Amino acid sequence: MAIISDLDAIPTIPQFLRTKMIEKHIAAGEDIVIKGYTANRVYLLLDGTVTVSNEFINGQRFTFAQCKSPSFIGEVECLAVQKNYAATVQALTTCSVLYMDNNTFLLWLEHDSSFAVLMAHLVAKKMYPTSNENGTIKFMSSKEKLLHYLLRHYQAPQDNGFFYLNKRRQQIADELGTSVKTVNRCLAKFKAADCLSLFHGKIYITSIQFANLQIFLQNSL
């Protein structure tokens, strides 16, 4: 692994810290950090997209966030002085990261006040959705979660009149924190109510079905 050559794109890194940071390229599907492992590094995501998830004792996986570059990984654990990573971060696409040990990250904060303010903003922005959703999403039924999910991802249909949700059932289940069996059961109900169409297992939604989804959600409340 070589020291990244284009660090001028991040001018706030103090010169004496640049040689302590190492670039790494990560293939899609590879873990960057794993929940429960020693949190001894902070990563700067330079390029690509990652997923953030938790896996529970029963084997169920809950993917609760996606992050695009540029963003940091492991900074919350470092700032909170926690020994282990709180979640698993996996490369969704091919990624490039710049990693450093915790001491280097803390030195960067100490020597650059503008970077410290930026980090405060980024951490607050990362934590706010969790606080905001604690009283709502967690108490929704799986059916309501999936309804909100479909409505949130819907886009205006293309020339064929359908919006295609390019997501695997397992991915949907992971993002909602439920099982594939539950997702399939809910989708069957939505199809029966003409809220979507299923062709070869793929999910398609017309503009009329989108309106039906909204009505279905209102009637579920």
C-alpha positions, 0 to 999 in steps of 0.5 A: 500500500502506498501513500496517496499521491493526491492529498492536495485535494484535502488541504487541511491535513497538516504536512507532518501528518500526511506521511502517517496516512495510507491509501487502500483500495477495497473491492465491492463486498469487502468489509472495511470495519467489523462490529465488535473488532478493535476500533484502532483506525479512522478511515476517510472514504475518498471514493465509492459507497459503503453500507453500515449495518448491524448483525444480531445474535439471531443472525438477522442483519439490519443495514441502516445507512449508506454513505458516499464519499467523502465521509469518515468511518470510525471517527465516532468510536475514536471520539467517544473513546470506545474500544470496539466498532459499533457497526460493520461497514462494507464496500457497496462499490469499489472504494478508495480509503485513506486510513490512519491510527486514532492518534493521528486522527486526534492530532489532526483535530488538535492542530486544525480548528477548522477541521475540528468544527467540520468533524463536529458538524459531520458527527452531528449530521450522522447522529441526528437521523438516528435520534429523529427516527427513534420514536417512529421507525422502530415502532412501525410494523414491517408492513409500514416500514416497507410501505415507507421504503417503497414510497421513498425510493419511488421515481417517476416511471420511464417510457415503459410506464413502470418504475423498477426498484433495483433492489434484491429482496435480501437487500430490502430485508437488511435495510428494514431490519426484517426477514426476506419471508416478511418482505415477500409476504408484505409484497404479496399483500401490496400486489393483491391491493394493486399497489405494485406489480411483480414480474419474475420476482422484480418489483415494478410500480406505475404512477397509479400504483404509487397513489394506491401505495399512499392510500394503503399507508393512510389506511394502515395508520 
